Amino acid sequence: MVDIKFHPIAREDIKELYDYFSRYSLEYADSFVNSLYNRIEDLKRFPELGKKYPENEDYRQLIYQNYRILYKYNKEEEKVIVMIVVHCSRQLRI
């Protein structure tokens, strides 16, 4: 099984999403973040689940609700690094 690591930026993105949703509903914030982590956990078994990110094929993207999870997969080391979690409407430059 693949090891999953989080870049500090991705950790901060998830924290900010939790903080944002918790302003309206703690229950929803908990549910959203737990489901997001569950989606990321799918990468342990299926690290190539996400499509290659068209703007930079070093990255793959997995969509959860309206959020893009951008990650790198190192096949030799059997490691996934979650790089960033952003709303799909945002334009990224990588």
C-alpha positions as CSV (number, residue, x, y, z in Angstrom):
1,M,0.0,0.0,0.0
2,V,1.1,3.5,-0.7
3,D,2.2,6.0,2.0
4,I,0.3,9.3,2.0
5,K,2.0,12.6,3.1
6,F,0.7,16.1,3.2
7,H,2.6,19.2,2.1
8,P,2.2,22.0,4.7
9,I,0.2,24.0,2.2
10,A,-2.3,21.2,1.8
11,R,-2.6,20.9,5.6
12,E,-3.2,24.7,5.8
13,D,-5.8,24.4,3.0
14,I,-7.7,21.7,4.8
15,K,-7.6,23.7,8.1
16,E,-8.9,26.8,6.3
17,L,-11.8,24.8,4.8
18,Y,-12.6,23.5,8.2
19,D,-12.5,26.9,9.8
20,Y,-14.7,28.4,7.0
21,F,-17.4,25.7,7.2
22,S,-17.4,25.6,11.0
23,R,-18.5,29.3,11.0
24,Y,-21.8,28.0,9.7
25,S,-22.0,24.4,11.0
26,L,-19.5,22.4,13.1
27,E,-21.3,19.2,12.1
28,Y,-20.9,20.0,8.4
29,A,-17.3,21.0,8.9
30,D,-16.5,17.7,10.6
31,S,-18.4,15.7,8.0
32,F,-16.7,17.6,5.1
33,V,-13.2,17.2,6.4
34,N,-13.7,13.5,7.4
35,S,-15.1,12.7,3.9
36,L,-12.3,14.6,2.3
37,Y,-9.7,12.5,4.2
38,N,-11.6,9.4,3.3
39,R,-11.4,10.3,-0.4
40,I,-7.6,10.9,0.0
41,E,-7.3,7.6,1.7
42,D,-8.6,5.9,-1.5
43,L,-5.1,6.8,-2.9
44,K,-3.5,4.3,-0.7
45,R,-5.0,1.5,-2.7
46,F,-5.4,3.3,-6.0
47,P,-2.6,6.0,-6.3
48,E,-3.3,6.6,-9.9
49,L,-7.0,7.2,-9.4
50,G,-6.7,10.9,-10.2
51,K,-6.3,12.1,-13.7
52,K,-3.0,13.8,-14.7
53,Y,-3.3,17.5,-14.2
54,P,-3.2,19.0,-17.8
55,E,-1.2,22.1,-16.9
56,N,1.6,20.1,-15.3
57,E,1.7,16.3,-15.7
58,D,4.0,15.9,-12.7
59,Y,0.7,16.3,-10.7
60,R,-2.5,14.3,-10.6
61,Q,-5.8,15.6,-9.5
62,L,-8.7,14.0,-7.6
63,I,-12.0,15.8,-7.3
64,Y,-14.0,15.8,-4.1
65,Q,-17.3,17.8,-4.3
66,N,-16.2,21.1,-5.8
67,Y,-12.6,20.8,-4.6
68,R,-9.4,19.8,-6.5
69,I,-6.9,17.7,-4.6
70,L,-3.6,18.0,-6.3
71,Y,-1.0,15.4,-5.5
72,K,2.3,13.9,-6.7
73,Y,2.7,10.1,-6.9
74,N,6.1,8.6,-6.7
75,K,5.8,5.0,-8.0
76,E,9.3,4.0,-7.0
77,E,8.9,5.1,-3.4
78,E,5.3,4.1,-3.3
79,K,4.4,7.6,-1.9
80,V,1.7,10.1,-2.5
81,I,2.2,13.7,-1.5
82,V,-0.9,15.8,-1.3
83,M,0.2,19.3,-2.4
84,I,-2.8,21.5,-2.4
85,V,-6.6,21.4,-1.9
86,V,-8.5,24.2,-3.7
87,H,-11.9,25.0,-5.1
88,C,-12.2,23.9,-8.7
89,S,-13.1,27.5,-9.8
90,R,-9.7,28.7,-8.9
91,Q,-7.1,28.9,-11.6
92,L,-3.7,27.4,-10.6
93,R,-0.2,28.1,-11.8
94,I,2.1,25.3,-11.1
